[in-house]
Amino acid sequence: TEDAAARAEAELSAWETENDAKAGVGNRLKVAATQAAIAAAAAKDAKQVHAQAISLGIAPATMKREQFLAEDDVPAMVEHVRNGGDREKQQAALALAKHAWNVDNNVQIAQAGGIAPLVVLARDGTEGQSVAAALALMRLAINHDNRVAIAKAGGIATLVLLARDGTEEQKESA
């Protein structure tokens, strides 16, 4: 995980340097490099994700079932991530991570504005909050548009820092 994050960070830095030198073409290449870095940082071994989910209290059986949320549940969870107490933030991030396995829920979470508060929680939250938020971001990053939104919200740097300097659990989630 650390090696993948370090490689993604190095590749992104190299692309940015090269693209900044090529002014006009830079934006397209920078977006491509950012997307590649997000994909590299978000890619996880299935066994690792499974073990992480278990450690966070997400039952493996629920990972396989399709889980659909009522539209009003997602905004409430996002609001708890944004403004809840410590326990509420972590529980809401776990719930979003759990539900992000489903493609429809994945899109719905992003549309409800869930990406930016998850990035903030991954960066500034407690250890448990950052683990839950990083797991949710990893699952949301399956979607191309979500990868772009994660990058715009500063998620690459946050996840790279967690993967490089975090606790073992944070490194596994990032």
Phi, psi and omega in degrees: 000315180295319180296317179296319179293319179295318178296316180298318180294318179295317179296317179298316180297317178297316178297316181298317179299312180297316183290324177297328179287339182254035185000288188298319184275346188306320185298315181296316181291324179296318178297317179297318179294320179298315179297320179295319180294320179295315180298319180294318181291327184275339183292128181226150172293135184302323179296320180294317179297317180299313180296320179296317180299317178298317181294337179268002176088016178265116183294132180305325181297326181284341178291333184270335181280147172287135182234120181248137180253149170293145184305327182282345178288319183297311177302325178295317178297317179299318179297321177294322176298319184286313192232006182283174172287176183306311181294317180298319180299313181295316180296320179293319178296320176298317179296318178294320177298317180298315184279344182289350176296329181277132184301317180297316179294322179304311179293318182297321178297316179295317180295334178277003179082027185281343187289309183301313179294330176291322177297315179299316180294320178298323183280316191249354185280179175294174179303311180296320179295316182292325177296312181296317181294319179296321177297317178298316180296321178300317181288323178293331183290356175297328181273131182304311181297324178293323177300317179297316180295322177297317178297315180297330181276001180086017184291331181297307181300319180298312181292323177295317178299316178297317181294328183271316191243357185281181174290172180303317181294320178295319179299318180295323182284324182285000000 
